[in-house]
Structure formats: structure tokens, C-alpha cells
Amino acid sequence: MVESEKMTEKEYVSYNEVHKLCQEGAEILKNFKPDLMIAIGGGGFIPARILRTFLKEPGAKNIPIQAIGLSLYEQIGQGPLTATPEKEQAGMEVVRTQWLDFNNLEQHAGNLIGKKILIVDEVDDTRTTLHYALSELQKDVKAQAEKLGRKDEETSFYIFVLHNKDKPKHAELPEDMISEGRYIAARTVPDIWIAYPWEARDIDEQTRLAELKNQH
């Protein structure tokens, strides 16, 4: 998700850096062998597509990529959030702008039950959006499994982000996801404004500033 421009310190990131961060992440994710990627729009689209290139096994089909859209609306003055989507609404409201069509997904790519699913976004800022996406997808899979009588099949979720901001989070991810290494952040950075290349109006200047940072 796009972060606030109120932050004064800014770190510019080039497309080359994004590519290399995805390549690093893919080396870890190869052990998990995800069956499906779900990109959170719009920051997760490009990293997901790059990851697919590095995760593709010779002779195998491309890993399908599905997209979801979430908008985050912050209410100023609220305290930290609990890990339940219902209470999460009190401080930051996550609104679905696009979600999975499970009927269409089942016809063309199979349902999500029993799969290894990788959620991709560019940045883990307050963690509200990632928490919401994971919680809602888990609920959807559970409902599918109950409907189809497949409750015994295990569905695993993984998360990949380019950057994790080292700051207090407004929501938490499941402890087993962290302990089992199913949450992967290519870089952990201070709480600064990260300028991604797909947000740039002048890509040459964006690249120059990113390269200048790397020289120091």
C-alpha cells in the first residue's frame, strides 16, 4: 500500500533493486514451492510478477497470480489494534475494492484448499492490510473446505514483502507464521518513506537518486 508522504526522510528504490530483492526472496520461497500467489494491489503486482520468474521450475507451468485490492482508511487518535478483523475496524478500516471470485477461480485454477498460497505486497508498514488480507483469506478457505467436506486438508499461507518497517505494528500475524519462517521480508528498514519506482513520474531521476543512495 502507498505510505504517507508526511515522512520527511525518503529512500528511493530502483527497479533493479526491486528485481534483486525478489530474487533473494525467491531463493527462500523455493523451499516452500507456492502453488498460487495473491498480489495486493497496487504495490504487490510487480514484485509478484518478478517472483514468478525466479520461482518457475524448468518444464513446469507458471505459478498463477491472483489480485486483491484493499484500501486503508485511518482514524486519527485510535490506539493499537488487536488481531481480530472486527476490532481492527475501530482504528483503521480496511475496505475491499477487489477480491477473489471463488467460483471462477475453482473453474480455471482450482480452489485454494490444500494449497501453499503466497501473499505479496511491497511494504509492511502498520501491518493492518497484511493482517486483514490473511485473516479474510483464511476465513474464505475455511468456508470452502466446510462446504466441500475437505476440512482435513491443510492450507498454508506465506507472506513476502520487499520492505518491513521497524516500528510498532497495529496488528499482528499468527505466531506460527513467524516462527515457521512463512513471513519473509527482503529488507527490514527504519520507519521512513520508501519511494518505489512505479510511483515515479521521472524514472531517470528516480534511478539516479536510488543509485546515489547506494554510493554512500
MIKESE-488728 format. One record per atom (N, C-alpha, C): residue in one letter; x, y, z. Coordinates in steps of 0.001 Angstrom, whole numbers, plus 500000, padded with zeros to 6 digits. Example, Ala and Ser with C-alpha at 12.3 -4.5 7.8 and 13.67 -1.06 7.14 Angstrom:
REM residues 2
A513190494310507800/A512300495500507800/A513200496700507800/S512850497750507080/S513670498940507140/S512900500030507870/
***
This chain:
REM residues 216
M500840498828500000/M500000500000500000/M500889501242500000/V500406502346499438/V501193503579499377/V501258504195500753/E502450504561501197/E502601505091502534/E502474506595502563/S502319507153503748/S502084508580503915/S503288509396503481/E503011510532502854/E504086511411502420/E504445512433503504/K503904512241504712/K504237513143505809/K505660512915506282/M506202511752506019/M507566511451506444/M508541512302505637/T509514512882506320/T510448513767505641/T511623512998505052/E512084511952505732/E513200511170505212/E512685510188504174/K513327510177503019/K512836509362501922/K513959508486501378/E513627507239501086/E514585506329500464/E514061505944499088/Y514843506245498060/Y514460505927496695/Y514921504515496345/V514037503785495682/V514330502406495296/V514204502305493783/S515161501641493148/S515142501476491696/S514498500152491315/Y514138500023490038/Y513612498746489556/Y514647497639489699/N515924497973489498/N516977496970489658/N516995496416491084/E516839497322492056/E516821496879493457/E515626495985493732/V514465496358493224/V513260495539493407/V513493494144492833/H514079494092491646/H514345492822490981/H515253491938491840/K516299492527492386/K517256491765493184/K516665491327494525/L515822492180495111/L515160491799496364/L514218490616496137/C513525490624495013/C512650489491494671/C513465488227494426/Q514616488384493794/Q515483487237493531/Q515955486618494849/E516316487473495821/E516719486971497138/E515566486243497813/G514378486861497766/G513210486246498389/G512860484918497759/A513013484824496438/A512671483596495724/A513561482431496152/E514802482710496523/E515696481645496973/E515164480991498243/I514523481796499099/I513916481243500314/I512608480542499979/L511824481182499111/L510496480667498794/L510532479380497980/K511650479106497331/K511760477865496559/K511583476644497451/N511961476775498718/N511788475663499648/N510314475418499957/F509500476491499871/F508076476371500163/F507265475959498937/K507764476271497754/K507100475935496492/K505618476341496485/P505340477652496494/P503935478089496497/P503183477631495252/D501910477293495433/D501049476879494322/D500354478065493667/L500209479152494421/L499448480306493959/L499965481546494646/M500004482662493914/M500342483942494514/M499125484850494496/I498944485603495567/I497892486610495646/I498571487947495888/A498528488818494897/A499179490126494977/A498189491159495494/I498629491937496486/I497815493031496987/I498106494256496132/G497067494780495489/G497248495945494611/G497377497234495386/G498147498202494776/G498865498013493564/G500325497674493772/G500856497794495028/G502280497594495243/G502752496164495119/G501851495196495229/G502272493805495160/G502339493243493760/F501806493971492772/F501715493423491416/F503083493143490800/I503949494142490794/I505252493988490135/I506139492982490875/P506260493056492216/P507049492024492904/P506538490605492655/A505221490415492609/A504676489077492371/A505083488560491003/R505022489427490003/R505388489001488641/R506869488656488550/I507717489412489225/I509154489111489215/I509425487809489967/L508774487638491100/L508938486403491871/L508593485182491030/R507542485287490232/R507129484137489434/R508231483686488484/T508971484632487929/T510076484283487032/T511120483433487758/F511460483830488970/F512500483120489712/F512006481823490338/L510704481723490578/L510153480527491218/L509771479438490223/K509684479785488949/K509253478813487943/K510286477700487782/E509829476477487917/E510692475318487728/E510750474971486239/P511914474516485742/P512021474151484322/P510975473113483922/G510244473411482871/G509229472485482383/G507903472553483111/A507845473319484207/A506603473425484979/A505775474613484493/K504512474602484843/K503643475721484497/K503966476926485366/N503619478122484865/N503775479318485673/N502862479263486889/I503332479814488003/I502504479904489194/I501407480945488943/P500142480603489132/P499077481580488903/P499181482765489861/I498836483944489378/I498801485146490199/I497386485695490198/Q496812485825491373/Q495520486464491549/Q495737487811492235/A494775488717492083/A494914490066492635/A493763490393493567/I494088491074494661/I493064491649495527/I493388493121495724/G492362493926495919/G492546495352496149/G492002495740497507/L492815496438498294/L492417496876499629/L492772498342499808/S491856499101500404/S492120500497500742/S492086500638502249/L493015501432502775/L493162501598504216/L492767503015504597/Y491818503127505520/Y491364504433505987/Y491653504548507471/E492518505497507815/E492948505642509201/E492101506678509917/Q491695506336511140/Q491018507281512006/Q492022507756513040/I492351509032513007/I493384509578513871/I492962509490515336/G493940509147516195/G493693509162517620/G493323507825518217/Q493251506784517387/Q492921505466517908/Q494184504752518368/G494017503838519311/G495151503090519832/G495494501905518968/P496461501095519426/P496855499906518663/P495685498952518471/L495753498186517408/L494668497280517068/L494934495891517620/T493871495167517880/T494009493767518222/T494109492973516933/A494277491685517061/A494493490849515878/A493199490292515304/T492075490917515596/T490820490450515016/T490299491471514028/P489883491050512824/P489411491981511810/P488259492840512290/E487379492280513166/E486223493046513614/E486661494270514413/K487607494073515340/K488062495189516158/K489030496078515397/E489661495530514383/E490575496311513570/E489855497501512935/Q488555497346512668/Q487785498399512047/Q487761499654512906/A487960499516514225/A487826500659515113/A488873501729514847/G490089501328514509/G491146502307514329/G491506502543512885/M491540501485512111/M491841501593510694/M490894500691509934/E490135501268509063/E489163500482508305/E489771500025506993/V489774498729506768/V490247498165505511/V489023497874504648/V489012498433503456/V487881498273502551/V488320497479501329/R487561496435500999/R487854495656499800/R487420496438498557/T488340496645497649/T487980497221496354/T487991496158495257/Q488670495044495536/Q488692493900494618/Q489007492661495427/W488284491556495131/W488509490327495879/W488443489145494930/L488776487982495422/L488790486786494590/L487377486340494247/D487196485924493003/D485948485300492567/D486149483795492706/F485661483224493790/F485969481829494093/F485318480860493113/N484166481212492576/N483537480345491576/N484379480272490308/N484855481429489843/N485686481477488647/N487052480842488909/L487589481073490110/L488896480525490472/L488863479005490469/E487776478437490977/E487667476978491047/E487585476357489652/Q486945477056488721/Q486807476539487363/Q488121476545486596/H488939477585486841/H490121477775485994/H491453477453486683/A491537477632487972/A492815477404488657/A492690476461489839/G491481475953490078/G491280475114491243/G491050475964492476/N490408475410493496/N490174476200494706/N491446476288495543/L491359476984496659/L492549477250497472/L492816476177498516/I491902475244498662/I492015474252499729/I493238473361499495/G494048473205500558/G495204472317500483/G496390472894499728/K496334474175499400/K497399474801498613/K498382475558499504/K499548475847498939/K500516476760499543/K500338478103498838/I499877479087499571/I499470480361498989/I500397481463499478/L500946482217498544/L501878483301498861/L501198484649498649/I501073485427499721/I500549486788499652/I501721487742499459/V501614488638498483/V502732489523498127/V502300490983498220/D503107491794498886/D502914493242498920/D504287493898498929/E504305495227498717/E505614495866498659/E506168496206500035/V505294496639500975/V505804497115502257/V504886496673503394/D505509496301504499/D504802496014505743/D504992497233506633/D503995498112506625/D504083499368507363/D503439499192508737/T502140499366508840/T501452499155510118/T501002497713510298/R501081496920509221/R500694495505509182/R499181495310509139/T498427496399509130/T496968496292509127/T496457495606507876/T496970496010506721/T496494495448505461/T496867493979505329/L498098493637505666/L498524492237505580/L497698491357506507/H497469491847507706/H496668491085508661/H495250490861508142/Y494670491904507601/Y493307491786507075/Y493265490781505922/A494189490916504982/A494205490025503822/A494338488572504263/L495278488293505150/L495495486927505620/L494263486395506353/S493719487186507268/S492579486733508063/S491373486430507191/E491096487310506236/E489929487120505381/E490108485934504429/L491301485754503910/L491555484614503031/L491453483305503802/Q491958483293505030/Q491833482095505857/Q490367481749506111/K489554482764506366/K488127482529506588/K487459481996505323/D487839482540504165/D487254482091502906/D487610480633502618/V488858480270502861/V489290478885502631/V488577477940503581/K488426478342504836/K487719477512505810/K486280477272505364/A485630478332504875/A484245478195504402/A484170477264503195/Q485144477396502279/Q485203476492501119/Q485363475040501564/A486287474817502488/A486585473457502943/A485370472824503610/E484650473605504412/E483452473080505070/E482372472764504044/K482248473629503054/K481230473433502015/K481487472172501201/L482776471890500939/L483136470757500087/L483507469505500877/G483399469562502204/G483740468409503022/G485216468068502983/R486071469100502954/R487517468874502855/R488250469561504016/K487667469482505212/K488226470191506362/K489558469613506826/D489883468385506428/D491124467745506890/D492344468171506079/E492146468868504969/E493267469276504127/E493878470587504648/E495197470630504717/E495891471791505276/E496216472805504175/T495815474032504411/T496152475138503518/T497169476023504219/S498291476291503565/S499364477078504178/S499474478438503508/F499619479476504315/F499792480829503802/F501203481330504110/Y501743482045503159/Y503053482668503288/Y502903484145502897/I503796484966503394/I503792486391503054/I505184486805502615/F505250487566501519/F506517488170501094/F506313489661500891/V507215490455501476/V507246491904501232/V508672492313500907/L508792493369500131/L510125493905499846/L510743494520501088/H509938495306501822/H510447496036502987/H509502495878504177/N510083495606505329/N509365495635506597/N509875496824507391/K508973497715507803/K509387498870508590/K509504498493510064/D510638498832510632/D510920498533512031/D510192499551512900/K508952499222513265/K508107500146514010/K507014499344514713/P506351499931515702/P505212499234516322/P504119498981515290/K503558497785515322/K502524497414514363/K501141497576514987/H500157497842514145/H498780497992514611/H498022496670514618/A498604495639514070/A498010494305514068/A499141493297513968/E498881492090514382/E499920491069514387/E499559489905513479/L500580489218513025/L500403487996512249/L500474486805513194/P499949485652512779/P499992484469513660/P501419484117514069/E501584483707515316/E502914483384515831/E503568482258515047/D502767481258514624/D503367480141513896/D503857480560512519/M503234481577511917/M503716482078510628/M505122482653510773/I505343483384511859/I506666483978512099/I507678482897512459/S507320482015513398/S508272481018513886/S508642479991512819/E507719479720511897/E507978478744510835/E508615479365509600/G508891480655509652/G509548481318508526/G508643481524507335/R507332481596507566/R506390481809506462/R506122483289506203/Y506777484142506962/Y506780485590506707/Y508181485968506271/I508313486490505068/I509635486843504523/I509639488307504119/A510525489069504705/A510765490454504304/A512185490522503762/A512328490973502521/A513666491028501922/A514578491986502688/R514000493078503197/R514767494044503984/R513913494581505119/T514530494768506281/T513901495495507371/T514574496859507452/V513767497918507419/V514286499280507324/V513679500143508425/P514289501286508708/P513673502212509668/P512330502728509148/D511629503443510003/D510312503972509645/D510485505242508799/I510791505025507519/I510989506134506593/I510039505986505411/W509943507021504629/W509109506996503430/W509905506334502307/I509409505208501802/I510072504498500716/I509427504893499397/A510226505415498492/A509733505834497175/A510011504718496177/Y508950504017495771/Y509108502907494838/Y509088503417493394/P509759502710492487/P509899503217491112/P508571503329490370/W507592502481490690/W506321502565489966/W505500503789490381/E505962504511491409/E505303505751491805/E505955506968491155/A507100506773490491/A507885507897489976/A507293508472488696/R507327509787488576/R506954510458487323/R508169510587486402/D509364510715486997/D510605510806486231/D511470509609486631/I511445508557485824/I512130507328486209/I513647507489486175/D514159508357485316/D515603508599485274/D516072509251486573/E515310510226487064/E515661510876488322/E515517509905489483/Q514471509078489459/Q514270508062490488/Q515478507131490549/T515939506675489398/T517073505757489344/T518346506442489822/R518523507698489425/R519711508447489841/R519766508585491360/L518643508922491963/L518604509112493410/L518797507780494140/A518271506711493575/A518465505396494182/A519929504983494127/E520579505232493006/E521992504883492853/E522867505765493731/L522475507025493900/L523229507937494757/L523221507438496189/K522077506940496626/K521956506389497985/K522922505220498162/N523044504382497146/N523880503184497263/N525363503501497250/Q525724504711496873/Q527137505093496839/Q527653505507498207/H526735505731499144/H527133506182500471/H527218505026501442/
***
